[in-house]
Amino acid sequence: MATNLAIDDGLILEAQKIGGHRTKKSAVTEALKEYIQRRKQLQVTALFGKVDYAPGYDYKALRHRK
């Protein structure tokens, strides 16, 4: 899908240099992948302390199960 974006050339050049990308497209694609991954991680960390476990759950007992 062709898209025209007005992106700061300095940012693109720095991203290319730091990431070792030969093209602007590869730098933007990698940046978007990292952005999505980071946002997903933030969603998971928001759950810390909010998940309740069954009181009788014994994870150690499950280690010896066959």
HTML snippet that shows the backbone in 3Dmol.js (N, CA, C, O; Angstrom):
<script src="https://3Dmol.org/build/3Dmol-min.js"></script>
<div id="view" style="width:600px;height:400px;position:relative"></div>
<script>
const pdb = `
ATOM      1  N   MET A   1       0.848  -1.159   0.000  1.00  0.00           N
ATOM      2  CA  MET A   1       0.000   0.000   0.000  1.00  0.00           C
ATOM      3  C   MET A   1       0.900   1.231   0.000  1.00  0.00           C
ATOM      4  O   MET A   1       1.719   1.401   0.904  1.00  0.00           O
ATOM      5  N   ALA A   2       0.762   2.050  -0.961  1.00  0.00           N
ATOM      6  CA  ALA A   2       1.564   3.259  -1.062  1.00  0.00           C
ATOM      7  C   ALA A   2       1.009   4.325  -0.128  1.00  0.00           C
ATOM      8  O   ALA A   2      -0.196   4.575  -0.096  1.00  0.00           O
ATOM      9  N   THR A   3       1.914   4.955   0.638  1.00  0.00           N
ATOM     10  CA  THR A   3       1.518   5.979   1.588  1.00  0.00           C
ATOM     11  C   THR A   3       2.537   7.098   1.565  1.00  0.00           C
ATOM     12  O   THR A   3       3.743   6.852   1.554  1.00  0.00           O
ATOM     13  N   ASN A   4       2.059   8.306   1.557  1.00  0.00           N
ATOM     14  CA  ASN A   4       2.944   9.464   1.634  1.00  0.00           C
ATOM     15  C   ASN A   4       2.902  10.012   3.047  1.00  0.00           C
ATOM     16  O   ASN A   4       1.835  10.345   3.563  1.00  0.00           O
ATOM     17  N   LEU A   5       4.076  10.104   3.676  1.00  0.00           N
ATOM     18  CA  LEU A   5       4.175  10.620   5.029  1.00  0.00           C
ATOM     19  C   LEU A   5       5.203  11.725   5.083  1.00  0.00           C
ATOM     20  O   LEU A   5       6.245  11.656   4.432  1.00  0.00           O
ATOM     21  N   ALA A   6       4.900  12.747   5.867  1.00  0.00           N
ATOM     22  CA  ALA A   6       5.863  13.823   6.086  1.00  0.00           C
ATOM     23  C   ALA A   6       6.613  13.500   7.375  1.00  0.00           C
ATOM     24  O   ALA A   6       6.169  13.866   8.464  1.00  0.00           O
ATOM     25  N   ILE A   7       7.757  12.810   7.251  1.00  0.00           N
ATOM     26  CA  ILE A   7       8.557  12.403   8.398  1.00  0.00           C
ATOM     27  C   ILE A   7       9.853  13.198   8.385  1.00  0.00           C
ATOM     28  O   ILE A   7      10.467  13.401   7.338  1.00  0.00           O
ATOM     29  N   ASP A   8      10.248  13.635   9.549  1.00  0.00           N
ATOM     30  CA  ASP A   8      11.482  14.405   9.706  1.00  0.00           C
ATOM     31  C   ASP A   8      12.652  13.618   9.119  1.00  0.00           C
ATOM     32  O   ASP A   8      12.939  12.506   9.563  1.00  0.00           O
ATOM     33  N   ASP A   9      13.325  14.192   8.123  1.00  0.00           N
ATOM     34  CA  ASP A   9      14.444  13.506   7.462  1.00  0.00           C
ATOM     35  C   ASP A   9      15.570  13.189   8.432  1.00  0.00           C
ATOM     36  O   ASP A   9      16.230  12.157   8.311  1.00  0.00           O
ATOM     37  N   GLY A  10      15.789  14.074   9.391  1.00  0.00           N
ATOM     38  CA  GLY A  10      16.841  13.840  10.377  1.00  0.00           C
ATOM     39  C   GLY A  10      16.569  12.589  11.206  1.00  0.00           C
ATOM     40  O   GLY A  10      17.478  11.815  11.503  1.00  0.00           O
ATOM     41  N   LEU A  11      15.304  12.406  11.574  1.00  0.00           N
ATOM     42  CA  LEU A  11      14.933  11.216  12.350  1.00  0.00           C
ATOM     43  C   LEU A  11      15.115   9.953  11.529  1.00  0.00           C
ATOM     44  O   LEU A  11      15.621   8.947  12.026  1.00  0.00           O
ATOM     45  N   ILE A  12      14.706  10.009  10.285  1.00  0.00           N
ATOM     46  CA  ILE A  12      14.846   8.837   9.412  1.00  0.00           C
ATOM     47  C   ILE A  12      16.314   8.489   9.213  1.00  0.00           C
ATOM     48  O   ILE A  12      16.697   7.323   9.308  1.00  0.00           O
ATOM     49  N   LEU A  13      17.133   9.493   8.940  1.00  0.00           N
ATOM     50  CA  LEU A  13      18.556   9.241   8.726  1.00  0.00           C
ATOM     51  C   LEU A  13      19.219   8.664   9.977  1.00  0.00           C
ATOM     52  O   LEU A  13      20.055   7.765   9.888  1.00  0.00           O
ATOM     53  N   GLU A  14      18.838   9.191  11.143  1.00  0.00           N
ATOM     54  CA  GLU A  14      19.407   8.666  12.388  1.00  0.00           C
ATOM     55  C   GLU A  14      18.959   7.231  12.627  1.00  0.00           C
ATOM     56  O   GLU A  14      19.760   6.396  13.047  1.00  0.00           O
ATOM     57  N   ALA A  15      17.686   6.934  12.363  1.00  0.00           N
ATOM     58  CA  ALA A  15      17.171   5.574  12.522  1.00  0.00           C
ATOM     59  C   ALA A  15      17.887   4.620  11.568  1.00  0.00           C
ATOM     60  O   ALA A  15      18.219   3.495  11.942  1.00  0.00           O
ATOM     61  N   GLN A  16      18.120   5.068  10.346  1.00  0.00           N
ATOM     62  CA  GLN A  16      18.841   4.234   9.378  1.00  0.00           C
ATOM     63  C   GLN A  16      20.254   3.954   9.864  1.00  0.00           C
ATOM     64  O   GLN A  16      20.742   2.827   9.776  1.00  0.00           O
ATOM     65  N   LYS A  17      20.898   4.982  10.373  1.00  0.00           N
ATOM     66  CA  LYS A  17      22.281   4.855  10.820  1.00  0.00           C
ATOM     67  C   LYS A  17      22.377   3.930  12.036  1.00  0.00           C
ATOM     68  O   LYS A  17      23.210   3.024  12.069  1.00  0.00           O
ATOM     69  N   ILE A  18      21.530   4.162  13.024  1.00  0.00           N
ATOM     70  CA  ILE A  18      21.573   3.363  14.251  1.00  0.00           C
ATOM     71  C   ILE A  18      21.175   1.916  13.978  1.00  0.00           C
ATOM     72  O   ILE A  18      21.783   0.989  14.512  1.00  0.00           O
ATOM     73  N   GLY A  19      20.161   1.729  13.154  1.00  0.00           N
ATOM     74  CA  GLY A  19      19.661   0.380  12.891  1.00  0.00           C
ATOM     75  C   GLY A  19      20.375  -0.340  11.770  1.00  0.00           C
ATOM     76  O   GLY A  19      20.148  -1.531  11.556  1.00  0.00           O
ATOM     77  N   GLY A  20      21.232   0.361  11.053  1.00  0.00           N
ATOM     78  CA  GLY A  20      21.943  -0.268   9.946  1.00  0.00           C
ATOM     79  C   GLY A  20      21.039  -0.573   8.764  1.00  0.00           C
ATOM     80  O   GLY A  20      21.270  -1.530   8.025  1.00  0.00           O
ATOM     81  N   HIS A  21      20.010   0.242   8.591  1.00  0.00           N
ATOM     82  CA  HIS A  21      19.065   0.038   7.497  1.00  0.00           C
ATOM     83  C   HIS A  21      19.530   0.782   6.258  1.00  0.00           C
ATOM     84  O   HIS A  21      19.997   1.919   6.328  1.00  0.00           O
ATOM     85  N   ARG A  22      19.390   0.113   5.125  1.00  0.00           N
ATOM     86  CA  ARG A  22      19.824   0.735   3.865  1.00  0.00           C
ATOM     87  C   ARG A  22      18.746   1.632   3.281  1.00  0.00           C
ATOM     88  O   ARG A  22      19.055   2.568   2.544  1.00  0.00           O
ATOM     89  N   THR A  23      17.485   1.360   3.599  1.00  0.00           N
ATOM     90  CA  THR A  23      16.399   2.145   3.012  1.00  0.00           C
ATOM     91  C   THR A  23      15.541   2.775   4.108  1.00  0.00           C
ATOM     92  O   THR A  23      15.507   2.315   5.249  1.00  0.00           O
ATOM     93  N   LYS A  24      14.856   3.837   3.717  1.00  0.00           N
ATOM     94  CA  LYS A  24      13.932   4.496   4.640  1.00  0.00           C
ATOM     95  C   LYS A  24      12.796   3.551   4.994  1.00  0.00           C
ATOM     96  O   LYS A  24      12.341   3.515   6.138  1.00  0.00           O
ATOM     97  N   LYS A  25      12.343   2.792   4.015  1.00  0.00           N
ATOM     98  CA  LYS A  25      11.239   1.867   4.235  1.00  0.00           C
ATOM     99  C   LYS A  25      11.588   0.841   5.304  1.00  0.00           C
ATOM    100  O   LYS A  25      10.776   0.567   6.188  1.00  0.00           O
ATOM    101  N   SER A  26      12.788   0.273   5.233  1.00  0.00           N
ATOM    102  CA  SER A  26      13.169  -0.742   6.219  1.00  0.00           C
ATOM    103  C   SER A  26      13.306  -0.127   7.609  1.00  0.00           C
ATOM    104  O   SER A  26      12.984  -0.776   8.605  1.00  0.00           O
ATOM    105  N   ALA A  27      13.778   1.111   7.690  1.00  0.00           N
ATOM    106  CA  ALA A  27      13.893   1.786   8.985  1.00  0.00           C
ATOM    107  C   ALA A  27      12.518   2.038   9.586  1.00  0.00           C
ATOM    108  O   ALA A  27      12.315   1.818  10.780  1.00  0.00           O
ATOM    109  N   VAL A  28      11.576   2.498   8.774  1.00  0.00           N
ATOM    110  CA  VAL A  28      10.220   2.769   9.259  1.00  0.00           C
ATOM    111  C   VAL A  28       9.517   1.473   9.639  1.00  0.00           C
ATOM    112  O   VAL A  28       8.828   1.424  10.659  1.00  0.00           O
ATOM    113  N   THR A  29       9.677   0.431   8.843  1.00  0.00           N
ATOM    114  CA  THR A  29       9.055  -0.856   9.142  1.00  0.00           C
ATOM    115  C   THR A  29       9.563  -1.400  10.465  1.00  0.00           C
ATOM    116  O   THR A  29       8.770  -1.857  11.289  1.00  0.00           O
ATOM    117  N   GLU A  30      10.859  -1.360  10.681  1.00  0.00           N
ATOM    118  CA  GLU A  30      11.435  -1.848  11.927  1.00  0.00           C
ATOM    119  C   GLU A  30      10.965  -1.007  13.112  1.00  0.00           C
ATOM    120  O   GLU A  30      10.678  -1.543  14.183  1.00  0.00           O
ATOM    121  N   ALA A  31      10.888   0.293  12.923  1.00  0.00           N
ATOM    122  CA  ALA A  31      10.414   1.178  13.996  1.00  0.00           C
ATOM    123  C   ALA A  31       8.970   0.860  14.365  1.00  0.00           C
ATOM    124  O   ALA A  31       8.620   0.861  15.545  1.00  0.00           O
ATOM    125  N   LEU A  32       8.143   0.592  13.386  1.00  0.00           N
ATOM    126  CA  LEU A  32       6.745   0.247  13.656  1.00  0.00           C
ATOM    127  C   LEU A  32       6.637  -1.087  14.394  1.00  0.00           C
ATOM    128  O   LEU A  32       5.821  -1.230  15.305  1.00  0.00           O
ATOM    129  N   LYS A  33       7.455  -2.057  14.004  1.00  0.00           N
ATOM    130  CA  LYS A  33       7.451  -3.357  14.690  1.00  0.00           C
ATOM    131  C   LYS A  33       7.840  -3.185  16.156  1.00  0.00           C
ATOM    132  O   LYS A  33       7.209  -3.762  17.041  1.00  0.00           O
ATOM    133  N   GLU A  34       8.881  -2.392  16.409  1.00  0.00           N
ATOM    134  CA  GLU A  34       9.324  -2.160  17.780  1.00  0.00           C
ATOM    135  C   GLU A  34       8.258  -1.411  18.574  1.00  0.00           C
ATOM    136  O   GLU A  34       8.041  -1.708  19.748  1.00  0.00           O
ATOM    137  N   TYR A  35       7.597  -0.452  17.952  1.00  0.00           N
ATOM    138  CA  TYR A  35       6.527   0.311  18.595  1.00  0.00           C
ATOM    139  C   TYR A  35       5.386  -0.614  19.015  1.00  0.00           C
ATOM    140  O   TYR A  35       4.889  -0.524  20.138  1.00  0.00           O
ATOM    141  N   ILE A  36       4.978  -1.490  18.120  1.00  0.00           N
ATOM    142  CA  ILE A  36       3.885  -2.433  18.413  1.00  0.00           C
ATOM    143  C   ILE A  36       4.291  -3.381  19.533  1.00  0.00           C
ATOM    144  O   ILE A  36       3.506  -3.632  20.448  1.00  0.00           O
ATOM    145  N   GLN A  37       5.503  -3.905  19.469  1.00  0.00           N
ATOM    146  CA  GLN A  37       5.985  -4.820  20.499  1.00  0.00           C
ATOM    147  C   GLN A  37       6.004  -4.135  21.864  1.00  0.00           C
ATOM    148  O   GLN A  37       5.600  -4.725  22.867  1.00  0.00           O
ATOM    149  N   ARG A  38       6.465  -2.912  21.895  1.00  0.00           N
ATOM    150  CA  ARG A  38       6.536  -2.161  23.160  1.00  0.00           C
ATOM    151  C   ARG A  38       5.147  -1.926  23.735  1.00  0.00           C
ATOM    152  O   ARG A  38       4.949  -2.078  24.940  1.00  0.00           O
ATOM    153  N   ARG A  39       4.196  -1.564  22.912  1.00  0.00           N
ATOM    154  CA  ARG A  39       2.830  -1.327  23.375  1.00  0.00           C
ATOM    155  C   ARG A  39       2.195  -2.607  23.915  1.00  0.00           C
ATOM    156  O   ARG A  39       1.461  -2.568  24.903  1.00  0.00           O
ATOM    157  N   LYS A  40       2.474  -3.730  23.275  1.00  0.00           N
ATOM    158  CA  LYS A  40       1.958  -5.009  23.761  1.00  0.00           C
ATOM    159  C   LYS A  40       2.567  -5.354  25.119  1.00  0.00           C
ATOM    160  O   LYS A  40       1.882  -5.874  26.000  1.00  0.00           O
ATOM    161  N   GLN A  41       3.856  -5.063  25.282  1.00  0.00           N
ATOM    162  CA  GLN A  41       4.515  -5.307  26.558  1.00  0.00           C
ATOM    163  C   GLN A  41       3.884  -4.455  27.660  1.00  0.00           C
ATOM    164  O   GLN A  41       3.691  -4.929  28.779  1.00  0.00           O
ATOM    165  N   LEU A  42       3.568  -3.220  27.350  1.00  0.00           N
ATOM    166  CA  LEU A  42       2.942  -2.341  28.330  1.00  0.00           C
ATOM    167  C   LEU A  42       1.566  -2.853  28.737  1.00  0.00           C
ATOM    168  O   LEU A  42       1.168  -2.711  29.893  1.00  0.00           O
ATOM    169  N   GLN A  43       0.841  -3.444  27.799  1.00  0.00           N
ATOM    170  CA  GLN A  43      -0.468  -4.013  28.125  1.00  0.00           C
ATOM    171  C   GLN A  43      -0.323  -5.181  29.092  1.00  0.00           C
ATOM    172  O   GLN A  43      -1.130  -5.342  30.008  1.00  0.00           O
ATOM    173  N   VAL A  44       0.703  -5.990  28.884  1.00  0.00           N
ATOM    174  CA  VAL A  44       0.929  -7.140  29.759  1.00  0.00           C
ATOM    175  C   VAL A  44       1.361  -6.667  31.146  1.00  0.00           C
ATOM    176  O   VAL A  44       0.857  -7.169  32.151  1.00  0.00           O
ATOM    177  N   THR A  45       2.280  -5.713  31.213  1.00  0.00           N
ATOM    178  CA  THR A  45       2.743  -5.244  32.518  1.00  0.00           C
ATOM    179  C   THR A  45       1.636  -4.550  33.295  1.00  0.00           C
ATOM    180  O   THR A  45       1.693  -4.492  34.523  1.00  0.00           O
ATOM    181  N   ALA A  46       0.643  -4.031  32.617  1.00  0.00           N
ATOM    182  CA  ALA A  46      -0.486  -3.408  33.306  1.00  0.00           C
ATOM    183  C   ALA A  46      -1.293  -4.441  34.082  1.00  0.00           C
ATOM    184  O   ALA A  46      -2.044  -4.077  34.987  1.00  0.00           O
ATOM    185  N   LEU A  47      -1.155  -5.711  33.750  1.00  0.00           N
ATOM    186  CA  LEU A  47      -1.887  -6.773  34.438  1.00  0.00           C
ATOM    187  C   LEU A  47      -1.207  -7.240  35.720  1.00  0.00           C
ATOM    188  O   LEU A  47      -1.824  -7.943  36.520  1.00  0.00           O
ATOM    189  N   PHE A  48       0.054  -6.861  35.929  1.00  0.00           N
ATOM    190  CA  PHE A  48       0.778  -7.306  37.125  1.00  0.00           C
ATOM    191  C   PHE A  48       0.014  -6.907  38.381  1.00  0.00           C
ATOM    192  O   PHE A  48      -0.375  -5.753  38.555  1.00  0.00           O
ATOM    193  N   GLY A  49      -0.186  -7.880  39.240  1.00  0.00           N
ATOM    194  CA  GLY A  49      -0.891  -7.640  40.488  1.00  0.00           C
ATOM    195  C   GLY A  49      -2.400  -7.686  40.369  1.00  0.00           C
ATOM    196  O   GLY A  49      -3.097  -7.517  41.369  1.00  0.00           O
ATOM    197  N   LYS A  50      -2.922  -7.910  39.176  1.00  0.00           N
ATOM    198  CA  LYS A  50      -4.368  -7.912  38.973  1.00  0.00           C
ATOM    199  C   LYS A  50      -4.932  -9.303  38.697  1.00  0.00           C
ATOM    200  O   LYS A  50      -6.149  -9.485  38.655  1.00  0.00           O
ATOM    201  N   VAL A  51      -4.058 -10.275  38.510  1.00  0.00           N
ATOM    202  CA  VAL A  51      -4.507 -11.626  38.208  1.00  0.00           C
ATOM    203  C   VAL A  51      -4.547 -12.419  39.509  1.00  0.00           C
ATOM    204  O   VAL A  51      -3.538 -12.520  40.207  1.00  0.00           O
ATOM    205  N   ASP A  52      -5.702 -12.978  39.836  1.00  0.00           N
ATOM    206  CA  ASP A  52      -5.845 -13.778  41.040  1.00  0.00           C
ATOM    207  C   ASP A  52      -5.686 -15.255  40.702  1.00  0.00           C
ATOM    208  O   ASP A  52      -6.188 -15.736  39.686  1.00  0.00           O
ATOM    209  N   TYR A  53      -4.985 -15.956  41.567  1.00  0.00           N
ATOM    210  CA  TYR A  53      -4.787 -17.385  41.383  1.00  0.00           C
ATOM    211  C   TYR A  53      -5.650 -18.143  42.375  1.00  0.00           C
ATOM    212  O   TYR A  53      -6.018 -17.607  43.421  1.00  0.00           O
ATOM    213  N   ALA A  54      -5.974 -19.382  42.051  1.00  0.00           N
ATOM    214  CA  ALA A  54      -6.754 -20.232  42.951  1.00  0.00           C
ATOM    215  C   ALA A  54      -5.941 -20.453  44.225  1.00  0.00           C
ATOM    216  O   ALA A  54      -4.746 -20.732  44.138  1.00  0.00           O
ATOM    217  N   PRO A  55      -6.549 -20.339  45.396  1.00  0.00           N
ATOM    218  CA  PRO A  55      -5.805 -20.466  46.650  1.00  0.00           C
ATOM    219  C   PRO A  55      -5.116 -21.815  46.817  1.00  0.00           C
ATOM    220  O   PRO A  55      -4.061 -21.881  47.447  1.00  0.00           O
ATOM    221  N   GLY A  56      -5.676 -22.888  46.275  1.00  0.00           N
ATOM    222  CA  GLY A  56      -5.091 -24.211  46.436  1.00  0.00           C
ATOM    223  C   GLY A  56      -4.118 -24.603  45.333  1.00  0.00           C
ATOM    224  O   GLY A  56      -3.659 -25.744  45.292  1.00  0.00           O
ATOM    225  N   TYR A  57      -3.803 -23.687  44.452  1.00  0.00           N
ATOM    226  CA  TYR A  57      -2.929 -23.984  43.308  1.00  0.00           C
ATOM    227  C   TYR A  57      -1.513 -24.246  43.793  1.00  0.00           C
ATOM    228  O   TYR A  57      -0.942 -23.429  44.515  1.00  0.00           O
ATOM    229  N   ASP A  58      -0.941 -25.379  43.401  1.00  0.00           N
ATOM    230  CA  ASP A  58       0.412 -25.743  43.800  1.00  0.00           C
ATOM    231  C   ASP A  58       1.228 -26.029  42.541  1.00  0.00           C
ATOM    232  O   ASP A  58       1.171 -27.129  41.989  1.00  0.00           O
ATOM    233  N   TYR A  59       1.974 -25.047  42.101  1.00  0.00           N
ATOM    234  CA  TYR A  59       2.748 -25.207  40.873  1.00  0.00           C
ATOM    235  C   TYR A  59       3.850 -26.238  41.016  1.00  0.00           C
ATOM    236  O   TYR A  59       4.236 -26.876  40.036  1.00  0.00           O
ATOM    237  N   LYS A  60       4.360 -26.407  42.224  1.00  0.00           N
ATOM    238  CA  LYS A  60       5.443 -27.383  42.441  1.00  0.00           C
ATOM    239  C   LYS A  60       4.927 -28.817  42.264  1.00  0.00           C
ATOM    240  O   LYS A  60       5.652 -29.678  41.767  1.00  0.00           O
ATOM    241  N   ALA A  61       3.690 -29.070  42.664  1.00  0.00           N
ATOM    242  CA  ALA A  61       3.119 -30.407  42.525  1.00  0.00           C
ATOM    243  C   ALA A  61       2.963 -30.778  41.059  1.00  0.00           C
ATOM    244  O   ALA A  61       3.027 -31.958  40.713  1.00  0.00           O
ATOM    245  N   LEU A  62       2.763 -29.809  40.207  1.00  0.00           N
ATOM    246  CA  LEU A  62       2.589 -30.088  38.776  1.00  0.00           C
ATOM    247  C   LEU A  62       3.900 -30.447  38.086  1.00  0.00           C
ATOM    248  O   LEU A  62       3.881 -30.999  36.986  1.00  0.00           O
ATOM    249  N   ARG A  63       5.021 -30.150  38.699  1.00  0.00           N
ATOM    250  CA  ARG A  63       6.330 -30.464  38.102  1.00  0.00           C
ATOM    251  C   ARG A  63       6.546 -31.977  37.991  1.00  0.00           C
ATOM    252  O   ARG A  63       7.208 -32.446  37.065  1.00  0.00           O
ATOM    253  N   HIS A  64       5.994 -32.727  38.923  1.00  0.00           N
ATOM    254  CA  HIS A  64       6.235 -34.164  39.002  1.00  0.00           C
ATOM    255  C   HIS A  64       5.132 -34.976  38.296  1.00  0.00           C
ATOM    256  O   HIS A  64       5.150 -36.207  38.312  1.00  0.00           O
ATOM    257  N   ARG A  65       4.217 -34.296  37.704  1.00  0.00           N
ATOM    258  CA  ARG A  65       3.107 -34.955  37.029  1.00  0.00           C
ATOM    259  C   ARG A  65       3.565 -35.538  35.693  1.00  0.00           C
ATOM    260  O   ARG A  65       4.359 -34.909  34.994  1.00  0.00           O
ATOM    261  N   LYS A  66       3.089 -36.703  35.331  1.00  0.00           N
ATOM    262  CA  LYS A  66       3.448 -37.298  34.043  1.00  0.00           C
ATOM    263  C   LYS A  66       2.254 -37.559  33.216  1.00  0.00           C
ATOM    264  O   LYS A  66       2.376 -38.059  32.098  1.00  0.00           O
TER     265      LYS A  66
END
`;
const viewer = $3Dmol.createViewer("view");
viewer.addModel(pdb, "pdb");
viewer.setStyle({}, {cartoon: {color: "spectrum"}});
viewer.zoomTo();
viewer.render();
</script>
